Amino acid sequence: MKYMSEQLADGLGWAEGPAILSDGRVCFVETYRSQVSVWEKGKGVSQYAFTAGGPNSCVLGKSGELYVCQNGGTTGPWRAKQMVQPSIQVIASQGAKAETLVTQIEGISFNGPNDLVFGNNGNLYFTDPGTYDTTNPDPSYIFELAPNGNGRLLAELKPSTFPNGIAVEADGSLVWAESYSGMVRRLNISSLVIEDICRLPGDNPIADGLAVAQDGRLFVTTVNGGGIDVINSDGSYDQFITVGKIPTNCVFSGSDLYVTDAGVFANSAEPKMLGQLLRLNNVTAGLPALHGSIDN
């Protein structure tokens, strides 16, 4: 099935990790600009907050604050002018300073948090794959952060798989996409049992972000695929949606799907401002986003 794609913004500096604000505006990170940006209909894109380093994704908290995965300042060979410690950051409101919330859990210092999502229990879940390097990979972690600020390691994936985009299904299970393996996997929060859902098609699919529809389908972006692979909850293949050039992540707002796109591969130390924010209209009903709050 073909869906209408609408370009909302271009000239973005590695757009990633979108989140829908309560007023309908769309926040996303621009890693190359070391900032969270916001798109508003009729006004375009502006800075929401400066983060330093390399913000990789954002999610809305229940009081309107934003939580940000801060990878420290890397995208491929690019390094930020102002490197910082990898962390989860929190931004109280537009224009506020990005505050460091946590830099380690259970004695494990973060290598480069990538994507994050609130669960239906109010906990914050995030992937930490470190820097993308298939020849010398960092450890691959999945972490949990409770509302009181206590955290735990849920999983260390061996060998390293680069767990990237993460989302929560209707029953509270975590699902994530892996860039090294091309796998989509599921974790039962109660049993901590990991299930292989599927491997994406192609010789070397570099899976990135994902979103969950109300019917359970998973919408997975692949940065080298030029679109979105749609997977049924049982792992069977549904369809491919062509969108963008280097799609990095996506988020539902009602039945519309907002897609961030890098525009060009991260193979240069010089930032290339060729990213886009796109919208696919009337795709399917998305699973409503969940919001929580973490003490700092």
Number of C-alpha atoms within 10 A of each C-alpha: 7 9 13 10 16 15 13 17 16 18 15 24 23 30 33 32 31 28 25 20 17 10 7 12 13 20 26 30 32 27 31 26 23 25 22 32 22 23 20 15 10 7 8 11 21 12 17 19 21 20 27 22 24 33 36 31 32 28 28 25 22 15 11 17 19 24 27 30 26 33 29 27 25 23 23 13 14 17 18 19 13 12 15 16 19 26 25 28 22 27 25 17 14 17 12 14 14 22 16 19 17 19 18 16 16 10 9 11 13 24 22 29 31 32 32 28 28 27 23 17 12 18 21 25 23 27 26 27 29 23 22 17 13 12 6 9 16 19 19 23 25 23 21 23 21 18 16 11 16 14 18 16 15 16 16 16 15 9 12 19 22 30 34 29 29 28 25 24 21 15 10 16 17 22 24 28 31 26 25 21 18 23 20 26 19 22 20 14 15 8 7 13 11 16 12 13 19 19 19 23 12 9 7 14 20 21 32 31 32 30 26 28 24 15 14 16 22 27 27 28 32 27 26 17 22 19 22 27 21 23 23 18 18 12 17 13 17 13 13 18 18 16 22 25 21 26 33 31 31 29 27 26 22 17 16 16 22 24 32 31 30 28 25 19 15 18 12 13 13 11 19 18 18 18 25 25 27 21 25 21 16 13 17 17 16 22 21 14 21 18 20 22 22 18 10 12
